[in-house]
Amino acid sequence: MAADKIPVDSTIESVWTRLTHQRKYVSGVLSAMRRCRAEHGEASVRIGITGSGQKPYYRVFCPKVDCGETIFGSFYDNHDPLENAFAQTYNWSVCSMTFAELEDFYAAQIGYSGKRPL
């Protein structure tokens, strides 16, 4: 594996220390995940694994027990939608984080213990 590539099982938690703008990045991911939850009831996120983990693209999806995943959207690190041409399945981590996992991890990292938005 090249030194500038992240492992195929990377998550936002595992690349946290590499993220260029940690708070801005994760708060944007959580915002997209909230929209997915409002529409589908659940949300999980995978990150792109083709880079160094500083500004990974991300894919929000709704896990479905009986039929795999329903992709809500794929996004650049600035939270703009990713064009379909760059959204191939093999570019994404094999591991993901649920909304609750990411929210809990983020709160712990920034020392937040207050009320959380729905």
KAJOVEN-V405525 format. One line per field, one symbol per residue. psi: psi as a letter, one per 20 degrees, with the letter a starting at -180 (. if undefined). A space follows every 50 residues. Layout:
psi=???
This chain:
psi=pqhiqqqikqrhghjgihpgmgggghhgghghhggghhhiirqrqqqqji bijhmqrqpproppgikcqopgqqqrijjqqpqhhjkqhiiqqiqrprgg ggggggghhjkpjaqqq.
